[in-house]
Amino acid sequence: MKKDDPFTEDDVHDYVDGRMSRQRRQEFETFLEMNSEIAGVVEAYKRQNQMLRALFGGGLSNRARNENGGGSPAGD
């Protein structure tokens, strides 16, 4: 991400993890349409999530919540 980008690395993760509001997600998707490099990063993270789910099943999210004291996987 560049300094002047309207989105941060945290926004990328929020998008990939489905933690963005509908309006913010739409804005981010418009941004991705104009930024193929970042769109490629997003796709790589999505593939990584799919691989992790395949390896660990649905228990991955539950395990992360338990390790974070019952909060979200990111510890929010």
DRENDO-1510 file (C-alpha; in Angstrom, 1 decimal, always signed):
<recs>
REC; n; res; u; v; w
REC; 1; MET; +0.0; +0.0; +0.0 .
REC; 2; LYS; +1.2; +3.5; -0.8 .
REC; 3; LYS; +1.1; +6.4; +1.7 .
REC; 4; ASP; -1.6; +8.2; -0.3 .
REC; 5; ASP; -3.9; +5.2; -0.8 .
REC; 6; PRO; -7.3; +5.7; +0.9 .
REC; 7; PHE; -7.0; +2.2; +2.4 .
REC; 8; THR; -4.6; +0.5; +4.8 .
REC; 9; GLU; -3.2; -3.0; +5.1 .
REC; 10; ASP; -5.7; -3.5; +7.9 .
REC; 11; ASP; -8.5; -2.6; +5.4 .
REC; 12; VAL; -7.2; -5.4; +3.1 .
REC; 13; HIS; -7.4; -7.9; +5.9 .
REC; 14; ASP; -10.8; -6.7; +7.0 .
REC; 15; TYR; -12.1; -7.1; +3.4 .
REC; 16; VAL; -10.6; -10.6; +3.0 .
REC; 17; ASP; -12.0; -11.6; +6.4 .
REC; 18; GLY; -15.4; -10.2; +5.7 .
REC; 19; ARG; -15.3; -7.6; +8.5 .
REC; 20; MET; -16.1; -4.5; +6.4 .
REC; 21; SER; -19.3; -2.6; +6.3 .
REC; 22; ARG; -21.3; -2.9; +3.1 .
REC; 23; GLN; -20.5; +0.7; +2.1 .
REC; 24; ARG; -16.8; +0.5; +2.9 .
REC; 25; ARG; -16.6; -2.9; +1.0 .
REC; 26; GLN; -18.1; -1.2; -2.1 .
REC; 27; GLU; -15.6; +1.6; -1.9 .
REC; 28; PHE; -12.8; -0.9; -1.5 .
REC; 29; GLU; -14.0; -3.0; -4.4 .
REC; 30; THR; -14.0; +0.2; -6.6 .
REC; 31; PHE; -10.5; +0.9; -5.4 .
REC; 32; LEU; -9.4; -2.7; -6.3 .
REC; 33; GLU; -10.8; -2.3; -9.8 .
REC; 34; MET; -8.3; +0.6; -10.3 .
REC; 35; ASN; -5.4; -1.1; -8.5 .
REC; 36; SER; -4.5; -4.4; -10.0 .
REC; 37; GLU; -1.5; -4.9; -7.8 .
REC; 38; ILE; -3.5; -4.7; -4.6 .
REC; 39; ALA; -6.3; -6.8; -6.1 .
REC; 40; GLY; -3.6; -9.5; -6.6 .
REC; 41; VAL; -2.6; -9.2; -3.0 .
REC; 42; VAL; -6.3; -9.6; -2.0 .
REC; 43; GLU; -6.7; -12.7; -4.1 .
REC; 44; ALA; -3.5; -14.2; -2.6 .
REC; 45; TYR; -4.9; -13.6; +0.9 .
REC; 46; LYS; -8.2; -15.2; -0.1 .
REC; 47; ARG; -6.4; -18.3; -1.4 .
REC; 48; GLN; -4.4; -18.4; +1.8 .
REC; 49; ASN; -7.6; -18.4; +3.8 .
REC; 50; GLN; -9.0; -21.2; +1.7 .
REC; 51; MET; -5.9; -23.3; +2.2 .
REC; 52; LEU; -6.0; -22.7; +6.0 .
REC; 53; ARG; -9.7; -23.6; +6.1 .
REC; 54; ALA; -9.0; -26.8; +4.1 .
REC; 55; LEU; -6.2; -27.7; +6.5 .
REC; 56; PHE; -7.9; -26.9; +9.8 .
REC; 57; GLY; -11.6; -26.9; +8.9 .
REC; 58; GLY; -14.0; -24.5; +10.7 .
REC; 59; GLY; -12.1; -25.0; +13.9 .
REC; 60; LEU; -9.5; -22.5; +13.0 .
REC; 61; SER; -11.7; -19.5; +13.8 .
REC; 62; ASN; -12.9; -21.0; +17.0 .
REC; 63; ARG; -9.3; -21.8; +18.1 .
REC; 64; ALA; -8.2; -18.2; +17.4 .
REC; 65; ARG; -11.2; -16.9; +19.4 .
REC; 66; ASN; -10.4; -19.1; +22.4 .
REC; 67; GLU; -6.7; -18.1; +22.3 .
REC; 68; ASN; -7.7; -14.4; +22.3 .
REC; 69; GLY; -10.0; -14.7; +25.3 .
REC; 70; GLY; -13.2; -15.2; +23.4 .
REC; 71; GLY; -12.9; -12.2; +21.1 .
REC; 72; SER; -12.7; -12.2; +17.3 .
REC; 73; PRO; -9.9; -14.0; +15.6 .
REC; 74; ALA; -8.0; -10.7; +15.3 .
REC; 75; GLY; -8.5; -10.0; +19.0 .
REC; 76; ASP; -10.7; -7.0; +18.3 .
</recs>
